[in-house]
Amino acid sequence: MRKLLVFICVMFCFCCFVSAQESAQDSVETEEKSEEEQGDFRNFFVPDLSFQALQIGEKDWVFSPSASLRYIRTKNDGVESSQPDSLMVAASYTPNIFTAGLGKDNVRYLHSLSLMGSVGFGKNNLLVLVSSDGEVLFSDIRTIFGGLLYTHEFFKNDSFSLSLGAGLVVGDLGIKIRGVNIYVIPLPMFSLSYSSDILDASLSLLGLNLTLFPKKMFRFEGQCAITRFDSIRNLTFDCKLVYYPLHNTEAGDFLAVAAGVMNEETSFSLRDKDKYGWQYYCVYGEVDASLVRIKAGYHFNGKNLLDDEPVSDLHKGFFASIQAMYFF
């Protein structure tokens, strides 16, 4: 079930990311080409590089460099065309490197690959995802995950929107009926969003996202979701107090400084069918300059997981990540 929830989260976050990037890019293009003919469509690429380090033992680390590329094509306002209003294609790859090895065979390298595509016509959107992670990509059903999701926006005004949808998910979801593994299931979806000067919020099957005082220099941003239903540790969250020092200047929200606390859970499947993972709480600081984001902190009160069950305490330690992206 956790794989299913992670899949939903990935697809939802991808949709939100694309929407946000479209808005940002529209603003940039408008400023740069206000006097130029832009044609019927805009096309741009978004390369993204990141690196994360997580300490899981006194001398044991997990290093995760990552690279992704997104292509986004959007129709200009007022253009009439039989072509899609929006088209997005994305690919990402992450090798996870274990300094001390993982599992009985001391596995040093695990791989993650995902391919996504989205096409939109008016208020309708179709999203496709294929991903794989493990020692050998696409080696069996346990390492493959895929889905097809359709959504329709039923209502939208200046402060409220409602979208409903459905789709199919394919993969080893950990679901059994009378001892038989179920690899394909239907998936309903809904999304509610509200926006005002005091609160920006969205609620869906994935959980809750909110921002208090979204137009102020100081804001509170938070998100939470349930990954499983075994204990309170399955409530993942990320809450932070954010300061935008340039908010009252022409730079606006270009720079943000934040301090926060979060609950994170990660897992990896090996060829011997064992699943290793970690759940931990952490405090962190973050600097976000729009195109570059740096985050670092200290994690504590964590658990080592085997097949999603806690088996021992996780070593307290540090984590850090850096991410850089660009539009062209």
C-alpha positions as CSV (number, residue, x, y, z in Angstrom):
1,M,0.0,0.0,0.0
2,R,2.9,2.4,0.7
3,K,4.0,2.1,-2.9
4,L,0.6,3.1,-4.1
5,L,0.6,6.2,-1.8
6,V,4.1,7.1,-3.0
7,F,3.0,6.8,-6.6
8,I,0.0,9.0,-6.1
9,C,2.2,11.6,-4.4
10,V,4.7,11.5,-7.2
11,M,2.1,12.1,-9.8
12,F,0.4,14.9,-7.8
13,C,3.6,16.6,-7.1
14,F,4.6,16.4,-10.7
15,C,1.3,18.1,-11.7
16,C,1.8,20.8,-9.1
17,F,5.4,21.3,-10.2
18,V,4.4,21.7,-13.9
19,S,1.7,24.1,-13.0
20,A,4.1,26.2,-10.9
21,Q,6.8,26.2,-13.5
22,E,4.3,27.2,-16.2
23,S,3.3,30.2,-14.2
24,A,6.9,31.2,-13.5
25,Q,7.9,30.8,-17.1
26,D,4.9,32.8,-18.3
27,S,6.0,35.6,-16.1
28,V,9.6,35.5,-17.4
29,E,8.6,35.3,-21.0
30,T,6.2,38.2,-20.7
31,E,8.9,40.4,-19.3
32,E,11.5,39.4,-21.8
33,K,9.3,39.3,-24.9
34,S,6.7,41.9,-24.2
35,E,7.3,43.6,-27.5
36,E,8.0,40.5,-29.6
37,E,5.7,38.1,-31.5
38,Q,5.8,34.8,-29.6
39,G,3.7,32.6,-32.0
40,D,1.0,30.2,-31.0
41,F,3.0,28.1,-28.5
42,R,5.9,28.5,-26.0
43,N,8.5,25.8,-25.6
44,F,11.1,25.5,-22.9
45,F,13.4,23.0,-21.2
46,V,14.0,22.7,-17.4
47,P,17.2,20.8,-16.5
48,D,17.6,19.9,-12.8
49,L,20.6,18.6,-10.9
50,S,20.7,17.7,-7.2
51,F,22.8,15.9,-4.7
52,Q,21.7,14.5,-1.3
53,A,23.7,13.0,1.5
54,L,22.2,11.1,4.5
55,Q,24.1,9.7,7.4
56,I,22.7,6.3,8.6
57,G,25.6,5.1,10.7
58,E,28.7,6.4,12.4
59,K,30.7,6.0,9.2
60,D,27.8,5.0,6.9
61,W,26.3,7.4,4.4
62,V,23.9,7.2,1.5
63,F,24.8,9.6,-1.4
64,S,22.1,10.3,-4.0
65,P,23.1,12.4,-7.0
66,S,20.2,13.0,-9.4
67,A,19.5,14.5,-12.8
68,S,16.3,15.3,-14.6
69,L,15.1,17.1,-17.7
70,R,11.6,18.5,-18.4
71,Y,10.2,19.7,-21.7
72,I,7.1,21.9,-21.5
73,R,5.0,23.2,-24.3
74,T,2.1,25.6,-23.6
75,K,-0.4,27.4,-25.8
76,N,-0.5,31.2,-25.7
77,D,-3.6,33.0,-24.5
78,G,-6.2,33.6,-27.2
79,V,-4.8,31.0,-29.6
80,E,-7.2,28.6,-31.3
81,S,-5.7,25.3,-32.3
82,S,-6.6,21.7,-32.5
83,Q,-3.3,20.9,-30.8
84,P,-3.1,20.2,-27.0
85,D,-3.2,23.3,-24.7
86,S,-0.2,21.9,-22.8
87,L,2.3,19.1,-23.2
88,M,4.9,18.0,-20.6
89,V,7.5,15.3,-20.8
90,A,10.0,14.5,-18.0
91,A,12.8,12.0,-17.2
92,S,14.9,11.6,-14.1
93,Y,17.6,9.2,-12.9
94,T,19.1,8.8,-9.4
95,P,21.9,6.4,-8.4
96,N,21.8,5.7,-4.6
97,I,25.3,4.9,-3.3
98,F,25.8,3.1,0.0
99,T,29.2,3.6,1.5
100,A,29.0,0.5,3.8
101,G,26.7,-1.6,1.7
102,L,23.0,-2.6,2.2
103,G,21.6,-6.0,3.1
104,K,23.2,-9.4,3.4
105,D,25.1,-8.9,0.1
106,N,26.4,-5.4,1.0
107,V,24.8,-3.9,-2.1
108,R,26.6,-0.6,-2.9
109,Y,24.4,0.8,-5.7
110,L,20.7,1.0,-6.3
111,H,19.1,2.9,-9.2
112,S,15.9,4.9,-9.8
113,L,14.5,5.9,-13.2
114,S,11.2,7.6,-13.9
115,L,9.6,8.8,-17.1
116,M,6.5,11.0,-17.1
117,G,4.2,12.6,-19.6
118,S,1.2,14.9,-19.4
119,V,-1.1,16.3,-22.0
120,G,-3.9,18.8,-21.4
121,F,-7.0,19.8,-23.4
122,G,-9.0,22.6,-21.8
123,K,-10.0,21.4,-18.3
124,N,-9.0,17.8,-19.1
125,N,-5.6,16.3,-18.3
126,L,-4.0,12.9,-18.9
127,L,-0.9,11.8,-17.1
128,V,1.3,8.8,-17.7
129,L,4.1,7.5,-15.4
130,V,6.6,4.6,-15.7
131,S,9.3,4.1,-13.1
132,S,11.7,1.5,-11.8
133,D,14.0,1.2,-8.9
134,G,16.3,-1.5,-7.6
135,E,19.6,-3.2,-8.3
136,V,18.6,-4.0,-11.9
137,L,16.0,-1.7,-13.5
138,F,12.9,-3.3,-15.0
139,S,14.1,-6.8,-13.8
140,D,10.7,-7.9,-12.5
141,I,7.3,-6.7,-11.3
142,R,8.7,-5.7,-7.9
143,T,10.9,-3.1,-9.5
144,I,8.4,-1.7,-12.0
145,F,5.7,0.9,-11.3
146,G,3.3,2.6,-13.8
147,G,0.1,4.4,-14.0
148,L,-2.4,6.2,-16.2
149,L,-4.4,9.1,-14.6
150,Y,-7.2,11.3,-16.0
151,T,-8.5,14.4,-14.2
152,H,-11.1,17.0,-15.0
153,E,-11.5,20.5,-13.5
154,F,-15.2,20.8,-12.6
155,F,-15.1,24.2,-10.9
156,K,-12.7,27.1,-10.6
157,N,-12.9,30.8,-9.6
158,D,-10.5,33.3,-8.0
159,S,-10.4,31.5,-4.7
160,F,-11.6,27.9,-5.1
161,S,-11.2,24.9,-7.5
162,L,-12.4,21.3,-7.6
163,S,-10.9,18.5,-9.8
164,L,-12.0,14.9,-10.0
165,G,-10.4,12.0,-11.8
166,A,-9.6,8.3,-12.0
167,G,-7.0,6.0,-13.4
168,L,-5.1,2.7,-13.3
169,V,-2.0,1.8,-11.3
170,V,0.3,-1.2,-12.2
171,G,2.9,-2.6,-9.9
172,D,3.7,-4.7,-6.8
173,L,1.4,-2.7,-4.5
174,G,1.6,-5.1,-1.5
175,I,-2.2,-5.8,-1.9
176,K,-3.5,-9.4,-1.7
177,I,-7.0,-10.8,-2.0
178,R,-7.5,-14.3,-0.7
179,G,-3.7,-14.9,-1.0
180,V,-3.5,-13.6,-4.6
181,N,-1.3,-10.6,-5.4
182,I,-3.1,-7.8,-7.1
183,Y,-0.9,-5.9,-9.6
184,V,-3.5,-3.7,-11.3
185,I,-6.0,-1.5,-9.4
186,P,-8.3,1.4,-10.3
187,L,-7.5,4.7,-8.6
188,P,-10.0,7.5,-7.8
189,M,-8.7,11.0,-7.3
190,F,-10.0,14.4,-6.0
191,S,-8.4,17.7,-5.3
192,L,-9.8,20.8,-3.5
193,S,-7.9,24.1,-3.4
194,Y,-8.5,27.4,-1.7
195,S,-6.6,30.7,-2.0
196,S,-6.9,34.0,-0.1
197,D,-4.7,36.7,1.4
198,I,-4.6,34.7,4.7
199,L,-4.5,31.1,3.5
200,D,-3.5,29.0,0.5
201,A,-4.5,25.3,0.9
202,S,-5.1,22.1,-1.0
203,L,-6.6,18.9,0.1
204,S,-6.6,15.5,-1.7
205,L,-6.2,11.8,-1.2
206,L,-2.5,12.6,-0.7
207,G,-2.9,14.8,2.3
208,L,-2.9,18.5,3.1
209,N,-0.7,21.4,1.9
210,L,-1.1,24.9,3.2
211,T,0.6,28.3,3.5
212,L,-0.4,30.9,6.1
213,F,-0.1,34.6,5.0
214,P,1.0,33.7,1.5
215,K,1.6,37.4,0.5
216,K,3.6,38.4,3.6
217,M,7.3,38.5,4.2
218,F,7.0,35.9,6.9
219,R,5.0,32.7,6.1
220,F,4.3,29.3,7.6
221,E,4.3,26.5,5.1
222,G,3.3,22.9,5.8
223,Q,2.3,19.6,4.3
224,C,1.4,16.2,5.7
225,A,0.3,12.8,4.4
226,I,-0.3,9.2,5.6
227,T,2.0,6.6,4.1
228,R,0.6,3.7,6.1
229,F,-1.6,3.1,9.1
230,D,0.7,1.2,11.5
231,S,1.6,4.0,13.9
232,I,1.9,7.8,14.3
233,R,5.3,7.5,12.7
234,N,3.5,6.9,9.4
235,L,2.3,10.5,9.4
236,T,4.9,12.2,7.3
237,F,5.1,16.0,7.4
238,D,7.3,19.0,6.5
239,C,6.6,22.3,8.4
240,K,8.7,25.4,8.2
241,L,8.8,29.1,9.0
242,V,9.9,31.0,5.8
243,Y,11.3,34.5,5.5
244,Y,11.4,36.3,2.1
245,P,13.9,39.2,2.7
246,L,13.3,40.7,-0.8
247,H,9.5,40.5,-0.7
248,N,9.0,44.3,-0.7
249,T,11.4,44.9,-3.6
250,E,11.3,44.2,-7.3
251,A,12.9,40.8,-6.7
252,G,9.8,39.7,-4.8
253,D,10.0,36.1,-3.6
254,F,13.2,35.3,-5.4
255,L,15.0,34.5,-2.1
256,A,13.7,32.6,0.8
257,V,15.3,31.5,4.1
258,A,13.5,28.8,6.2
259,A,13.8,26.7,9.4
260,G,11.7,23.7,9.8
261,V,11.0,20.2,11.1
262,M,10.0,17.1,9.1
263,N,9.3,13.4,9.3
264,E,10.7,11.4,6.4
265,E,10.5,7.8,5.3
266,T,12.6,6.1,2.6
267,S,12.9,2.4,1.4
268,F,14.8,0.3,-1.1
269,S,14.0,-3.1,-2.6
270,L,16.8,-5.6,-3.2
271,R,17.0,-8.6,-5.5
272,D,16.6,-11.0,-2.5
273,K,13.2,-9.4,-2.1
274,D,14.1,-7.8,1.2
275,K,13.1,-4.1,1.6
276,Y,15.3,-1.9,3.7
277,G,14.4,1.6,4.8
278,W,14.5,4.4,7.4
279,Q,12.0,6.6,9.1
280,Y,13.4,9.7,11.0
281,Y,12.5,13.1,12.3
282,C,14.8,16.0,11.6
283,V,15.3,19.7,12.0
284,Y,16.8,21.7,9.2
285,G,17.6,25.1,7.7
286,E,17.1,26.0,4.0
287,V,18.1,28.7,1.6
288,D,16.1,28.9,-1.6
289,A,17.2,31.3,-4.4
290,S,14.7,30.0,-6.9
291,L,17.2,28.4,-9.2
292,V,19.4,27.1,-6.4
293,R,18.2,25.5,-3.1
294,I,20.4,24.3,-0.3
295,K,19.1,22.4,2.7
296,A,20.9,20.8,5.7
297,G,19.9,19.5,9.1
298,Y,20.2,16.9,11.8
299,H,17.9,13.8,12.1
300,F,17.0,11.9,15.3
301,N,14.6,9.4,16.9
302,G,14.7,7.3,13.7
303,K,14.0,3.6,13.0
304,N,15.6,1.1,10.7
305,L,12.9,-0.7,8.7
306,L,12.8,-4.2,7.2
307,D,9.8,-4.9,5.0
308,D,8.2,-1.7,6.3
309,E,8.5,-2.9,9.9
310,P,10.8,-1.1,12.5
311,V,13.6,-3.5,13.6
312,S,16.1,-1.1,15.4
313,D,17.0,2.5,16.2
314,L,18.5,4.5,13.4
315,H,21.9,6.2,14.1
316,K,21.5,9.9,14.7
317,G,23.2,12.0,12.1
318,F,23.3,14.7,9.5
319,F,21.8,15.2,6.1
320,A,22.3,17.8,3.3
321,S,21.1,18.5,-0.2
322,I,21.7,21.0,-3.0
323,Q,19.5,21.5,-6.0
324,A,20.0,23.6,-9.1
325,M,17.6,24.2,-12.1
326,Y,17.4,26.5,-15.1
327,F,14.9,27.5,-17.7
328,F,15.6,27.9,-21.4
